Amino acid sequence: MNVLVVEDNQSVTSMLEMFFSKEDIKGEFVHDGAEGYRRYQEGEWDLVILDWMLPGMDGVTICRKIREEGSQVPVIMLTAKDSESDQVLGLELGADDYVTKPFSPLALMARIRAVTRRYQGQGEKNSTGTHDEATSDFRISKETREVYLKGVPLTNLTPKEFELLYYLSQHPRQVFSREQLLERVWGYDFYGDERTVDVHIKRLRNKIGSKDKPYLHTVWGVGYKFDEAAAGDEV
């Protein structure tokens, strides 16, 4: 796995270098935001880890630029900012996950494995099917990571938005709690990050639905469900 880390704290990068070595991860470490963005453009990356506050160009700007270019590379934000609004901002700009400093390196490694697990071994699927999901309005290919809504391709979904839509569409009208979605889509146990799910649901609704037909519905006090038949006033 080839990981770009843009982080200006030397103690953090030294710690990550040690853990990457143990996990057989190839990491490139850049300490300036502008240089980090240039290296992102020049390389092929399985994951990008961005510090929020960086000299040259902040991590939020880098994340926004990556998504504006249409890249689906997984992005994890590292941030010393612990307010909900800051964390939500990072997610709304396209980050797949965030980790608040100070953090346990083991917890970060779990997040790294979770966000990259579904991008590895795509060619190793069994040959019994194409892993497509078809509904009345959607056609979703797990193999090619393509989504068609009423025959029109959706090209602006982030990796985690794709996985969330794919999972929910596989279980129409079934209600999932935020904890269940974190475990089954993000791939790690619930750590109190409910806003991660909420922000991704909100972004996904804006991209695939309308007020009259949002597709993703809130079941108050429980969680979320995918339902093509339900009207918008049930959201």
Buried (B, 14 or more C-beta within 10 A) or exposed (E): BEBBBBBBBEEBBEBBEEBBEEEEBEBBBBBBBBBBBBBBEEEEBBBBBBBBBBEBBBBBBBBBBBBEEEBBBBBBBBBEBEEEEBBBBBBBBBBBBBBBEEBEBEEBBBBBBBBBEBBEEEEEEEEEEEBEBEBEBBBBBBEEBBBBBEEEEBEBBBBBBBBBBBBBBEEBEEBBBBBBBBBBBBBBEBBEBBBBBBBBBBBBBEBBBEEEBBBBBBBEEEBBBBBBEBEEEEB
